[in-house]
Amino acid sequence: MSHLLRLPARRPWSLWTFGLIVAALGLYNLALALDHVRRADDYRALAVSYPPLLRAALALVWAVLLLAFAAGLIRCRPWARRWSLILLSNYGAFGVLWMVVYARTDFARGRIGFQAAVTVLLLVLAGVVLRGRQFRATFRPSPSDEPEPMFGEGSL
């Protein structure tokens, strides 16, 4: 009977922090998308090196993915932990590749190596957090979450 009254495991502070950081990235991309849609003509007049509406569409896609991922992390969905490094590494690679393709000035080209190094460092830190014992234990299903056997399975 005591197994029915078991409280759910507390979520570690690293999960909340990691989830909030990913949510902040998603909100940043949402704001970036809205800004580029609203000021697309201004960006074209400034002759930026990229199409503003393409940047807005890509930022909107990243915003949806990152916000869904943050919600999955905070709600301790196993798929969120499984896909976390894949999504974050693709987001980091996208940022570096975007800069490689659209960098015009020497200053912007000089930032490419720095941004790549920071992206790798942040991915390593994310990997360390995701491999933590307490973090992984949060995503394990409890015995009460296991599906009950179907008719004929283990009934004897």
C-alpha positions as CSV (number, residue, x, y, z in Angstrom):
1,M,0.0,0.0,0.0
2,S,2.9,2.4,0.7
3,H,4.0,2.1,-3.0
4,L,0.7,3.8,-3.9
5,L,1.4,6.8,-1.7
6,R,5.0,7.3,-3.0
7,L,5.6,10.9,-3.9
8,P,7.1,11.7,-7.3
9,A,10.8,12.3,-7.4
10,R,11.9,15.9,-7.0
11,R,13.3,17.4,-10.1
12,P,16.9,18.5,-9.6
13,W,17.8,22.1,-9.9
14,S,20.0,21.3,-13.0
15,L,16.9,20.1,-14.8
16,W,15.0,23.4,-14.1
17,T,18.1,25.4,-15.0
18,F,18.7,23.5,-18.2
19,G,15.0,23.7,-19.2
20,L,14.9,27.4,-18.5
21,I,18.0,28.0,-20.6
22,V,16.5,26.1,-23.5
23,A,13.2,28.0,-23.1
24,A,15.1,31.3,-23.1
25,L,16.8,30.2,-26.4
26,G,13.3,29.5,-27.8
27,L,11.9,32.8,-26.7
28,Y,15.0,34.6,-28.2
29,N,14.3,32.9,-31.5
30,L,10.6,33.8,-31.3
31,A,11.5,37.4,-30.7
32,L,14.1,37.3,-33.6
33,A,11.4,35.9,-35.9
34,L,8.9,38.6,-35.0
35,D,11.5,41.3,-35.3
36,H,12.6,40.2,-38.8
37,V,9.0,39.9,-40.0
38,R,8.1,43.3,-38.6
39,R,11.2,45.1,-39.9
40,A,11.9,43.1,-43.1
41,D,11.8,46.3,-45.2
42,D,14.3,48.1,-42.9
43,Y,16.7,45.2,-43.1
44,R,16.4,45.1,-46.9
45,A,17.1,48.9,-47.0
46,L,20.2,48.3,-44.9
47,A,21.3,45.7,-47.4
48,V,21.9,42.9,-44.9
49,S,23.6,39.9,-46.4
50,Y,20.7,37.5,-45.8
51,P,17.0,37.4,-46.7
52,P,15.1,38.7,-43.6
53,L,12.0,36.6,-44.2
54,L,14.1,33.4,-44.5
55,R,15.8,34.3,-41.3
56,A,12.4,34.9,-39.7
57,A,11.1,31.5,-40.9
58,L,14.1,29.6,-39.7
59,A,14.0,31.4,-36.3
60,L,10.4,30.5,-35.9
61,V,11.1,26.8,-36.6
62,W,13.9,26.9,-34.0
63,A,11.6,28.7,-31.5
64,V,8.9,26.0,-31.8
65,L,11.4,23.2,-31.6
66,L,13.3,24.7,-28.6
67,L,10.1,25.6,-26.7
68,A,8.6,22.1,-27.2
69,F,11.9,20.6,-26.1
70,A,12.1,22.8,-23.0
71,A,8.5,21.8,-22.1
72,G,9.5,18.1,-22.5
73,L,12.5,18.5,-20.3
74,I,10.6,20.2,-17.5
75,R,7.9,17.6,-17.7
76,C,10.6,14.9,-17.6
77,R,9.6,13.2,-20.9
78,P,12.1,10.5,-21.9
79,W,12.2,11.7,-25.6
80,A,13.4,15.1,-24.5
81,R,16.5,13.6,-22.8
82,R,17.2,11.3,-25.7
83,W,17.0,14.0,-28.3
84,S,18.6,16.8,-26.3
85,L,22.2,16.7,-27.6
86,I,21.0,16.1,-31.1
87,L,18.7,19.2,-31.1
88,L,21.3,21.4,-29.3
89,S,24.2,20.4,-31.6
90,N,22.1,21.0,-34.7
91,Y,21.1,24.4,-33.3
92,G,24.8,25.3,-32.6
93,A,25.9,24.0,-36.0
94,F,23.1,26.1,-37.6
95,G,24.3,29.2,-35.9
96,V,27.9,28.7,-37.0
97,L,27.0,27.8,-40.6
98,W,24.7,30.8,-40.8
99,M,27.6,33.0,-39.8
100,V,29.9,31.2,-42.3
101,V,27.5,31.7,-45.2
102,Y,26.4,35.3,-44.4
103,A,29.5,36.9,-42.9
104,R,30.7,39.9,-45.0
105,T,33.2,41.8,-42.8
106,D,36.5,40.7,-41.4
107,F,35.1,41.2,-37.9
108,A,32.2,38.8,-38.6
109,R,34.5,36.3,-40.1
110,G,36.8,36.5,-37.1
111,R,33.9,35.6,-34.8
112,I,33.3,32.3,-36.6
113,G,36.0,30.4,-34.7
114,F,35.0,31.9,-31.4
115,Q,31.4,31.0,-31.9
116,A,32.3,27.4,-32.9
117,A,34.5,27.1,-29.8
118,V,31.8,28.4,-27.5
119,T,29.2,26.1,-29.2
120,V,31.5,23.0,-28.6
121,L,32.1,24.1,-25.0
122,L,28.4,24.5,-24.3
123,L,27.6,21.2,-25.8
124,V,30.2,19.5,-23.6
125,L,28.6,21.2,-20.6
126,A,25.2,20.1,-21.7
127,G,26.5,16.5,-22.1
128,V,27.9,16.6,-18.5
129,V,24.6,17.8,-17.1
130,L,22.6,15.2,-19.1
131,R,24.9,12.4,-17.9
132,G,24.5,13.2,-14.3
133,R,23.1,10.4,-12.1
134,Q,20.4,12.6,-10.5
135,F,19.4,14.1,-13.9
136,R,19.1,10.6,-15.5
137,A,17.2,9.2,-12.5
138,T,14.5,11.9,-13.0
139,F,13.7,10.5,-16.4
140,R,13.4,6.8,-15.3
141,P,9.8,5.6,-15.0
142,S,8.7,4.6,-11.6
143,P,7.4,1.1,-11.0
144,S,3.8,2.4,-10.8
145,D,4.2,3.8,-14.4
146,E,4.8,0.4,-15.9
147,P,1.9,-0.9,-18.0
148,E,-0.2,-3.6,-16.5
149,P,0.0,-7.1,-18.1
150,M,-2.6,-7.9,-20.7
151,F,-5.0,-10.8,-20.4
152,G,-3.2,-14.1,-20.2
153,E,0.3,-12.6,-19.4
154,G,1.5,-13.4,-16.0
155,S,-2.0,-14.1,-14.6
156,L,-1.2,-17.5,-13.4
